[in-house]
Amino acid sequence: MSNKNWGGVRKGAGRIPLEQSERKKGVNIYITEKVKEDISLYGIGNSFSEKATELIKSELEKRKFNDRNI
C-alpha cells in the first residue's frame, strides 16, 4: 500500500481562525409577518439572515451619519 499525502494535520492546512471579536454571534428576534415579508422583499442577500443583516447595517450607517452631521 502506498503512502498518501492527504488527511490528518498538516502545517498551513485549513482555515485561519477568526478572532473572538470577529466571529458572528447568533441572535433571536421576534418580528411580525409583515416585517418578515419586507425583509425578504427589500433586503439584499441570498438568505433571510443575510437580508436582515444587510438592512440593519445600512440603517445603522444612515443613523450614524446623521448623528455626525447634527
N, C-alpha and C positions, 0 to 999 in steps of 0.2 A: 504494500500500500504506500502511495506517495505522500509526502509531507505537503499539505495545503497551507496557504497563507491567508486564510480568511477565518473570521470568528475570533473570539477572545479579545483581550485588552491589548491595544497597540498604542504606542506613543503617537499623539497627534490625531487619533481617530475620534470621531464623534463630534457632537455639538459643543461649542463653548458655553458653559453655564452662565446664565444671566445673574446679575447682582440681585439680592433680595428685593431691593427697592424698585427694580425694573420689571419684576415678574408681575403678570396680570393676576388680579385677585377676583374671585367670584363674588357676586353681589345679587341679592334677591330684591326686586322691587315689585310693587303691586300697581297695576295700571288698568284703566278702563279699556273695553274693547275698541272704542273709538280711537284712543291714543295708540293702541297696538296697530290698528289699521293705518293711522297716519305715519307711524314709524316705518311700516312696511312700504308705504307709498312714497314718502319723501326722503327716507334715509338712503345713503349710498353705501353699498357693500353687497357681499354675497349671502350673508346670513343675517338673521334678525339681530343678533348680538353686534355684528359689525355696523349695521344700520343705526342701531340705538346709540352705540358709542360715538359714531361719526356725528350724529345730531347733537349729542351732549357736548362734545368737544367744540363744535362750531358755535354753539350758543355761548359756551364759556368764553371762547376767544372774543366773541362780539361784546359780551358784557365787560370783560377785562379792558378791551379797547375803549369802551365808553367811559369806564371809571377813570382811565388815564387822561381823558380829554375833558373832564369836568372842571 
